[in-house]
Structure formats: C-alpha cells, structure tokens
Amino acid sequence: MKLAVKTLDAADAGEIELNDAVFGKEPRVDILHRVVTWQLEKRRATARGARERSDVARTGKKLGNQKGGGTARHGNRAAPQFIGGGKAHGPRVRDFDPGLNKKIRRLGLATALSVKAAEGKLMIVEDFALGEGKTKTLLARLAGLGVTNGLFVDGGAIDAHFGLACANLAKIDVMPAVGANVYDILNHDMLVLSRAAVAALEARVNG
C-alpha cells in the first residue's frame, strides 16, 4: 500500500510504502473490543478494602450482664457501632489487572491502524518540526492539512515546539510511537504519522 507524504505546510513530500501486514489487516471488531476493554480496565486502580468485623483485633469478651445494666446488650467490641470496630458492609478489594497476550495486543494495534487506513483517515507527514511553540502557528498548519481532531504519532521524542503548541488544544494529541495504543487511535478522527513513526510502528507490530 502506497500513501502520499506531506509536510506540515501541506506540501507534497513524495510517497511511502506501507506494510500490508500492519496497515492492511481485515477489520476485527472482536479484537478491538478485547484490547480497548483491557486498556480501560488497566486504568482502574485497585480498590482499597475496609477492615470488617472479623478483621479487627478487639476483645470478644461480653461487655456486661445480659440484663439489668440499663444499657443495650453487647457481646463483642468488634461490632460496627463501637469506635475501632469493624466496618459494616465496607468496600471489598477488587483487582482490575487483567492480562492480555502480546499477540492479541499487537493484532489489535495493527487492526486499529488498518481501520484508519481503510477509512481514509490516515495521514503521513515528513516530520513534526514546527519551528516555534505557538498554538496560532500550529492551528494554521492544521487548517492547511484539514485536521481538527487528530492524534499525532512521532517515531521518537516529540518535537518540543510541536508539543508545546498543541498542549492546550482539546482535540489534538501527540505521543511517541512507543505509546501509540488502540484506544487513543480509535478515539480521534484522524491519525497522523511521521515517517519515523511508520517505521517504528511496523517494527513494534512485527515484534
């Protein structure tokens, strides 16, 4: 698969040959669903469990006589109504740390890239060198490219000026190829890759 390459100024910069094993996969909704579900679950922190009645170290001795004391009947200091007692119906520990095979993760990434390519929402640019870290300058470049909602992926370290210019743009995100993931790719209308990002993603998928 060949795709035209542009510069940030929307000028032609030749063509690039894309690997069909990475950008030409058949769409697999089931794979995308598995990977996105795994990503969202990995974001969740493990819930902290409260100490319940059986978990606190309190005496089990009866506080007083069953009758005649003029107070309520109590038989254990670990009861929830006492200070230091166990929590009644407290939160339980829930672990949101599922596993997913690397093979499925790589297939999910390749499928997401292929979906963007098939939909015509994949764009290749030469690099992300902006020259100055001004949002106004970046907006002018994006208008020329026709991108209003996009994920920009570079091969290595992000250009400092580009990262600064897009920091306060709500629908524009940038990340290195090592951080590219299925959820963020699908969550943006356009996927914009640099030449270096294409090489890095192909190497990452082919493992």
JOSULRA-V219709 format. One record per backbone hydrogen bond with DSSP energy under -0.5 kcal/mol. CO is the residue of the C=O (numbers start at 1). NH is the residue of the N-H. E is the energy in kcal/mol with one decimal. If there is no record, write none. Layout:
co:CO nh:NH e:E
co:CO nh:NH e:E
This chain:
co:1 nh:18 e:-4.1
co:3 nh:16 e:-2.0
co:4 nh:124 e:-0.6
co:5 nh:13 e:-3.3
co:6 nh:126 e:-2.4
co:7 nh:10 e:-2.0
co:11 nh:7 e:-1.8
co:14 nh:5 e:-2.9
co:16 nh:3 e:-2.2
co:16 nh:18 e:-0.6
co:19 nh:22 e:-1.5
co:19 nh:23 e:-3.1
co:20 nh:24 e:-1.4
co:28 nh:32 e:-2.1
co:29 nh:33 e:-2.5
co:30 nh:34 e:-2.0
co:31 nh:35 e:-2.4
co:32 nh:36 e:-2.6
co:33 nh:37 e:-2.4
co:34 nh:38 e:-2.0
co:35 nh:39 e:-2.4
co:36 nh:40 e:-2.5
co:37 nh:41 e:-2.0
co:38 nh:42 e:-1.9
co:39 nh:43 e:-1.0
co:40 nh:44 e:-0.6
co:41 nh:44 e:-0.9
co:50 nh:52 e:-0.6
co:51 nh:87 e:-3.0
co:52 nh:55 e:-1.9
co:52 nh:56 e:-1.1
co:56 nh:58 e:-1.1
co:59 nh:77 e:-1.8
co:72 nh:74 e:-0.5
co:74 nh:63 e:-0.6
co:74 nh:64 e:-0.6
co:76 nh:79 e:-1.2
co:78 nh:86 e:-2.2
co:79 nh:82 e:-1.7
co:82 nh:85 e:-2.2
co:87 nh:89 e:-0.6
co:87 nh:90 e:-0.7
co:91 nh:50 e:-2.2
co:94 nh:47 e:-1.5
co:94 nh:96 e:-0.7
co:95 nh:97 e:-0.9
co:101 nh:105 e:-2.1
co:102 nh:106 e:-2.8
co:103 nh:107 e:-2.1
co:104 nh:108 e:-2.5
co:105 nh:109 e:-2.1
co:106 nh:110 e:-2.5
co:107 nh:111 e:-2.4
co:108 nh:112 e:-2.4
co:109 nh:113 e:-2.2
co:110 nh:114 e:-2.3
co:111 nh:115 e:-2.4
co:112 nh:116 e:-1.9
co:113 nh:117 e:-2.1
co:114 nh:118 e:-2.8
co:115 nh:119 e:-2.0
co:116 nh:121 e:-2.5
co:117 nh:120 e:-0.9
co:121 nh:191 e:-2.6
co:123 nh:193 e:-3.0
co:124 nh:6 e:-2.4
co:125 nh:195 e:-0.9
co:126 nh:195 e:-0.9
co:128 nh:130 e:-0.7
co:132 nh:134 e:-1.6
co:134 nh:138 e:-1.9
co:135 nh:139 e:-2.8
co:136 nh:140 e:-1.6
co:137 nh:141 e:-1.6
co:138 nh:142 e:-2.8
co:139 nh:143 e:-2.3
co:140 nh:144 e:-1.6
co:141 nh:145 e:-1.7
co:142 nh:146 e:-1.4
co:142 nh:147 e:-2.3
co:146 nh:148 e:-0.6
co:149 nh:190 e:-2.2
co:150 nh:152 e:-0.5
co:150 nh:173 e:-1.9
co:151 nh:153 e:-0.5
co:151 nh:192 e:-2.9
co:152 nh:175 e:-2.2
co:153 nh:194 e:-1.7
co:154 nh:177 e:-1.9
co:159 nh:163 e:-2.7
co:160 nh:164 e:-2.0
co:161 nh:165 e:-2.3
co:162 nh:166 e:-1.8
co:164 nh:167 e:-0.9
co:166 nh:169 e:-1.4
co:168 nh:170 e:-0.6
co:169 nh:172 e:-0.9
co:171 nh:150 e:-1.5
co:173 nh:152 e:-3.3
co:175 nh:154 e:-1.9
co:176 nh:179 e:-1.5
co:177 nh:180 e:-1.0
co:181 nh:185 e:-1.9
co:182 nh:186 e:-2.5
co:183 nh:187 e:-1.5
co:185 nh:188 e:-1.0
co:190 nh:151 e:-2.5
co:190 nh:192 e:-0.5
co:191 nh:123 e:-2.8
co:191 nh:193 e:-0.6
co:192 nh:153 e:-2.8
co:193 nh:125 e:-2.8
co:194 nh:198 e:-2.0
co:195 nh:199 e:-1.8
co:196 nh:200 e:-2.3
co:197 nh:201 e:-2.9
co:198 nh:202 e:-2.3
co:199 nh:203 e:-2.1
co:200 nh:204 e:-2.1
co:201 nh:205 e:-2.6
co:202 nh:206 e:-2.2
co:203 nh:207 e:-0.6
